[in-house]
Amino acid sequence: MPEVARREFAFTRKDFNHLCQLVDEHTGIQLAEGKEDMLYGRLSRRIRKVGLDSFKDYIEFLEGGENSDEFGEFINAVTTNLTSFFRESHHFDYLKNTLLPELIKKNRASRRIRIWSAGSSTGEEPYSIAMTVAETMPPGWDVKILATDLDTDVLAHGERGIYDDSRIEDLDKSVVKRWFVKSSKQPGKVRVKPELQALIHFRQLNLLQDWPMKGPIDIIFCRNVIIYFDMPTKQKLVDRYADMLPDGGHLFLGHSEAMNNMSNRFSLCGKSVYIKTNV
């Protein structure tokens, strides 16, 4: 990366490599070449906020050991959060038409279902799961959805359940009418109904560290997350998911992700949907 003139803050190749190393060590996300401008744009706001003069100074500030709050802001700034309601709609069709009906039969004794949205971002994915659950499950079942993300800002957004009304423009009008209400205090905003929020527990979690939940979890959504990891990390993470799922449990991956060479504990059963096999 060449030295770039006319930038507000000095940003060298050494700075970029050092920041990429920090991101990798603490999130497992590997930033590719070509992400220099993205990193500069997101972190220059943090440098300005804390009153420093260069990326070199900011790195020293992060590594000083006394700025844990800023380190959290750093992680929040560099993690990518792109999502929408019912993104990859075929997953929710499969959930509604195939998987939940199967679980109603399989778990009829316990009447209990647990679902994990790993990498929940601003909440559109877990709320899409919650809408599907609410429209499919019979009354009286104990269904809970765990929504986790590394970024505390997007988790707070999800927990509030308030979105720009443009986020629901492409949804069916019946879905909007049933599950969203206009915000009386914030023009141009909508909020999800409390009954959906009651199904979801938002929690901060680093996927590469210890997990406090014990399982078993029936369904795991981890879409467009492992794409950021190297192969050894992918393999380890998918293996941990397998440990958390019962035999016959399901793992949903993103459209650009595949199980190839990651694990022999899953079999493909739908478009980027995998079932845990008894291996």
N, C-alpha and C positions, 0 to 999 in steps of 0.2 A: 504494500500500500504506500503510494508516494506521499510525501509531506504535502498537505493541502493548505494553500495560502487563503487568506481572507476569512478564515473561520474564527469565531469568537474565542474558542479555546484550543490550545495546542493539542493535537491528537496524532500520535505517531504509530507506526507499525508495531513497535514494542508495546505501546499502550493497548492497542487492539488485541494483540496476542495474550497479554496479561489478563485483560478483562474476559476474553474467551476462556482462558484457563479457570478463572474464578467461577464463571457461569457453569462450566462443565463440572467442576468439583462440587458445587453446591446444589445443582439442579439436575445434572446428567445431560443437559441440553448442549449439543455441540453446534456452535454458530459457524456457518459456512463462510468461505470467502465471498465477498460481495455484500456482507452485512455491515460493512463499516459505516455507511451513511445512516442505516437504521440505528445502530448502536450510538452513533454520535448524536442523532436527533433526540433519542430517548434520554440519554444520560446528560446531555448539556443542560437540560432543565434542572436536573438534580445538582449539578455543579454550581449552577447559578443560585439555586435555592440555599445551598450550604455556604455560599460565599467564597468559593475557591477560584483559582485562576487557570487550571489546566487539568487534563485527564491524569497526568502523573500525580498531581496533588490529590486528586480524588481517589486514586487507587491506594495511595498511602493512608488517606483518611479511612477508607474501608478496612484496611488491614491493621489499623491502629489498635484494634481490640477494645476500644471504648465507645464504638459507634454502632451497636447492634441494631438500633432503630433505623439508622440510615442503610445498613446492609439489607434490611427487609425492604426498604424503599427501592434499593438497587435491584433486588430480585424481582420485585413487582414491575419495575420499569422495563426490564429486558425480556420477561416471559411474554410469549405471544398469546393473545386471546381473541380468536376469531370463531364466532359461533352464530347460530340462528335457531329459531324454533323449528323443530322437525327437520333439521339438517339430515340429509341422507334418509329421506322419508321411507325407503324400503325397510329400514331397520324397525321403524315403528309399526309398519304394516306387519312385519314378522312377529314383533312383540305382541300385537293385538290379536292377530288371527291364528297364530301357531303356538307361541311360547307360553303366554299366559293361560290359554285354555289347557295346555299340557300340565302346567303347574297346579291349576285348580284340581285336576285329577290326582296328580302325584302327591300334593301336600294337603289333601282333603282332611287328613287326621289332625294335623297341626294347625291348618288354616293360617299359615304363616309364610310370607315371602319377603326376602331381603334383596334389595337391588343397590348396586354401587355405581355411581357416576364418577369415575376417576379422571380428573381433569375437567371439572365442571364449568370452568370459566365463569361467565356472568350469570349462569343459571338457566340458560335457554334449554340445554340438554336435560337436566333433571326435571324441569317443569314440563317438558315434552313427554318424558317418561311418566310423570305424575298424571298428566291429562289422559294418557293412554291407559294407565292403571285405573283411574277413576271411572273411565267409560267402559271398562271391560270386566272388572272384578265384581263378584256378587257382594252384597253387604255382609258385614260381620267378620271380614278377614283382617288379619294383622299384617299390614303391608307398610314397610318403611323403606325410604330411599336415602342413602348416604351420598352426599355431594361433597367432594373434596377437590382442593386445588392448592397449589403452592402459593399463589398470589392472594394475599389477604384483601386487597382492594376489590378484586372481582368477586370474591366470596361475599363481601359486604353488600355489593351490588345485587348479587343473587338472593341473598337473604331478605333484602328490602322488597324485591319482587316488583320494582317499578322500572318501566321501559319507555323509550320514545314510541309514540304510536306508529311511527314508520316501521318498527320491528314486526308489527303484526299485519301489515298491509297485504301480504301474500297468503295469509291464513284464511281458511274457509270461514265465511261469516258466522256459521253456526258455532264454530269453535271459539271465535272471538266473543260472541254473545254469551256463551256458557261460562267461559273461564277468565274473562278480563272485564274490568270496569274502568271507566275514565277517572283519572285523578281529579278530585275537586279542588285540590290546592296547587296542582302543577299543570297548567295548560299544555297540551301536546304530549301528555304522559298517560300511560295506562298502568294499572297494577293487576297482578294475578290475584285470584280470589283466595281468601284465607284457607279454604279447604284444601287447596293444593299445597300451600305453604306448610300446612300441618303434616303432610306426608314426608317432608324433606328435612334432613338435618345437614346443615352446612358446616364443614370442619376444615381447618387448614391442615394440610398433610404433604410432606415431601415423600414421593413414591420410592425414593432410594434409601429412605431411613426406616426405622421401625414403624410398624403399623399397630395401633392400639386395639383394633377390632380383632375378634377371634374367629368369626365366621361360624357356620358356613354361610356363604352368600350365594344366592341362586343365580344371579345375573350380574355381570360386570360389563359396563360400558367403558372402554378406554380407547376413544377414537381420536385420531390425529394427535396422539401424544407420543407413542413410541417411535414415531418417525424421526424425532429429534435425537434419539439415543444411538450409540454405537451398538454393534451386534452383541458383544458380551453383556452389555446392560440390558438390551432387549430380551435376551435369553433368560437372564436372571429374573427380570420383571415378570415375564410370561410364566415362568416356573412358579413364582410366588402367587400369581393369580390362580394357577392350577391348584396350589395347596389350599387356597381360600374357597375354591368351588367344590361342591360335592360331585360325585360321578354323575354325568348328565347335566351339569351346570353349563351355562353359556357365557361366552366372551364375545363382545362386539368390538371390532377394530374399525379403523377408518378406511375409506375407499382406496387410499393410496398405500395401505399397509397390508402385509400378508404374513402368514405364519411360516413361510418357507425358511427352513434351517433354524427356526427358533425353538421349536418344541415338538416332541412326538406324543404329547399328552392331549392333543386336541385334534379333532377332525372337522373339516369344513362341512357345514350343514345349511348354509345359505350364503347370500352375497356378503362377504366379509363378516360372517357370523360363524362361530366355532363352538363345538360341544366338547366338553371334557370327557375323554374316554378312560376306561379303567386300565391304565398301563402300569 
